[in-house]
């Protein structure tokens, strides 16, 4: 059975946060900060910027940077920097890789040239 692959392009905004690239601007990566004390891992979602900002500080945007030497994408959400794929969902953790999760190491690529 052939696999279907969804590709979405993200960029870093002027604050270092991850957002969808044009023409889908206004959609950002965010996490819902729940748990007391704070939990080790938080699921990452794609949502509308205005909604995320309206729910701050319970919802927080995911920050990112690109290592210029390796082209690896690094993500951060309130101290969580370990990127995990768990049952088709993306999580950021403080280092623990939970049962049913695999470590994700995203690499950045240059966008295709415009015609």
C-alpha positions, 0 to 999 in steps of 0.5 A: 500500500502506498504511503501518503506524505503531507508536506508543510513548510514552516519558517521562523518569524522575527521572534524566532517562533515557528509559523506556517509559510505563505500562503498559509500565514497566521498558523503557528506551532504551539503547546498547551502548558498543562499540569502542576507541577509542569509535565515533562512532555507537551504535545505540539499543535498547529493553530491560529496565531490570534487564538494562541495569543488569546490563550496565553500564558496557558498556550505558548508558541514554539521557538526554533532555530537552525544549526547552520553547520548541520541544518538541524532544526531545534525546537523549544517550548518552555525548556522542552527541547527533545523532539518526539514522534508519539503515535503520529503526534509531535511532542516536546520533552525535557529529555525523556523518551516515553513508551511508544515514542521515537526521537525525531531529528528534523533537518531543514531544506531549502525551499524549491526555487520559484518559477 
